[in-house]
Amino acid sequence: MLGIETIATYIPETKKSNYDVKEKFELDDDFIENKIGVKYHALKDEGFKSSDMCIKAFENLQKISNVNLEEIECCIVVTQNPDFNIPHTAAIVHGKLDLPVNCAAFDISLGCSGFVYGLSNIISFMKNNGMKKGLLFTSDQYSDIVDEDDKNTALLFGDASTVTLVSEDATFVPIDFSFGTNGKDHAELTCEDKLYMNGRAVFSFTATTAPKHIKSLLEKNNLTDENINKYYIEVWDAQ
């Protein structure tokens, strides 16, 4: 069955410390460590774009899984910060990796939920088209759109990328997905020139909506909390 064979990441070596700007924003260590939980975030190299970070993630993938590029039939890039408006970033990644001309390539414009949407899309797309091996990238360089004087975003958003090898030799096979949209509040997280976020509204949405999705997904699959050994949230400390 199609699923996740392996995942690789790229996190830039340059790190920015939130402790260095706590006086600027009139914050203390407790706010950084316990309120937002972000001590550092990664910053890409000058001039790097989403496709460049995708390639870096793929180079790390090759270190743990020898991928035959000639076998790749699908390449999807999930990003809210594409290299250009045209062409789509997946086409640029396709060219940089010299993937086969019969390899499908397209973008998905999503942020936090992007991996879930992307994973569902690539598995469904590959199944429906008889494909056996594909690459799902997530990549965003938020440092290009963050206002360094806005504590609602400057303390939270950094740069990173991932690549997921999807194949029939799967280590993890998704059972089900849950989706939803609250489009009427789209103005709470938006970007025209610089990124704007209503942190309280986004937090409230996450705290009230995500648990409902988890409960619904469990009920849909005849499961309860007792069937779950662990709810795992990965926290990365860049120090």
N, C-alpha and C positions, 0 to 999 in steps of 0.2 A: 504493500500500500504506500501511496505517496505521503511523505511527511518530512520532518526535519532530520537531515542526516548530521549536520554539524553547523555551528555558528562561529563566526569570527568577528572581531571588533577592531576599530581604530580609534584611539583616544589620543589626541595631540599631546606631546610632551610638555608644552608650555602651559602652565597653570596660573590662574589668577586667584588670589586669596581674598575672601570676603572680610577677613580680619583687617586687611590693609585699608578698607574703606569704611570701617565701622564708625570712625569719628566723623567722616563726611556725612554719613546718613544718621548720625546720632544713635547708634546701636550699641548693644553690649554683647558679650560672648554668649550669654544665655539665649538671646534672640537668634543668633546665628546657629547655635548648636541644637536648640530645642524647639524653636518656633518654625524656622524654615528648613533646618536640617542640612543645609548646604554650606560646607566650609570652603570649598574650592570648586572652580570649574575650568574646563580645558579650553584653550584658544588655539585655533588653527594657525598655520603659517600664513604670512602675508601673501595675498594673491590666490590662495587655495579656494577652490569652489567645491560644490557638492560632489561632482564627478571625481575630483582629485581624492577626496576622502573615501569615496567608494573604492577606488583603485587601491588605496592603502589598506582598506579592510580586506580586499581580495588577496593582496600579497600576504597578509597574515593568515588568511584561510589556506593558502597554498602550503604554509608551513606545517599545518596539521592535517591537511587532506589534499592529496595530489589530484587536483581537478583537471580533467581533460576538457579543454575549452571547446574542442570540436564536438563534444557531446551535449553542450548546453543548447537547449531549445527555447528557453524563455528567460528574459532579463527584465525585471521590474525594479524601478527605483521609487521609493516613497520619500518625498521631500516637500517641504514648504518653502524652500529656498533653492530653486533650480538655478543652474548655471546661467541660463538665458530664458526669455519668454519662448523663443523658438530657436533651435529645436528642443525637444524634450531631453531631459538629462539622461534617460536610459539609452537614447541613441548615441550620446557622447560616450557613455560608459561602454556601450557595445563596440564603438570604434576603437577606443583605447585598449580594450581587451582583445580586439580583432576576433570577435565572435563570428560564427557562421552567418552568411547572408540569409539563411532560412530560419534564423533565431528571432522570435517575436520580442519586441521591446516597447515598453510604455511606462509612463509615470503615474503615480497616485499622489494627489496633493492632500496630505494629512499629516498631523503632528503626533500628539500623544497616543492616539488610537491607531496610528498608521501601521504598526507591525501586525496587529490583529487583523485589520482590513487586508493588508498586503498578503499575509499568510493564507487567509481564506481565498483571496483572489487568485493567487498563483497556483494553489492546489486545485481549485475548481477549473481554472483555465487549462492547466496541464491535463487534467483528467478528461475534459471535454474534447481536447485536441490530440489525445493519444501521446502526450509527451512524457518523457521519463526523467529528465534532469533539467533543473532551472536554478537561477540565482535571484534571490530577493534581497535588495539593498535598502537600507534606511540611512539617510544622510542629511544633516542640517548644520549649517554654519550660522547660528543665531547671532554670533558676534558682529555680523555685518549689519544687522538691523536693530540691535539693542541700543537704547539711549543710556549712556554711561551715567547720566545724572538721574535716572529713574530707578529708584530702589525696588520698585515692584517687579522689574524685569532684570536689571543689571546684576542682581545677586543670585539669579536662578538659572539663566540660560547660557549654555556653553556650546561647544562644537564636538561632534563625534559622528561615527558611522558604524554600520554593521553590515554583514553579508551572511545570508542563510542559504546553505546548499539544500535544495529540496530534491529528493529522489525517491526511488522505490526501495532503496537501502536505508530506510528510515530508522533513526534512534527514537524519535518521538512522533507519534501519529495523533493529530488533533481529533477529538471526539465530536466536539460541537463548538459553536461560536454564538456570541450574543452581541447585538448591535442596537444602536439608538442614536437619536439626534435631537438637539434642543436649539434649532435654528433661530428661534425668536430672540435669543440672547446672544446672537453672533457678535454684537458690538462690544461685548465684554472682553474679547480677545481678538485684536485686529491689527493690521499693519498697512498703512498707506505709505509712509516714509520710514518711520520708526515703529517698533513693536509697542503696542499698548495692551495692558492687561489689568482688569479689575480683579486683583488677587482674592478678595473676599468672595466675590461672586463665583470665581472658578473653584475655589476651595469648597464652597457650599455645594456646588453642583457635584463635585467629585465625592464629597462625604455622604451625600444623600442618594445619589444615583448609582454609583458603583456597587454598593452592597445589594441594592435591589436587583441588579443584573446578575450578580453572583447567586443570589437566592433563586432567581428565575431559572438560571442555567442548571442549577442542581435539581430543582423540581422537574424540569423538562427531561432530565436523564435519570429520574427516580433515585436521586441521591440526597443525602442530608449532610449536615456539618460533621456528623459522626463518621461518615465515610471518607472525610478528608483528613489526611495525616498532618498536612501543614499548608497554610497560606503563606506563600513566600514572596516577599518584596525585597528585591535586590537594592542595596544601598552601596553606592560606590564612593570611597574616600580617596581623593586624588593626591593626598599628601605623600 
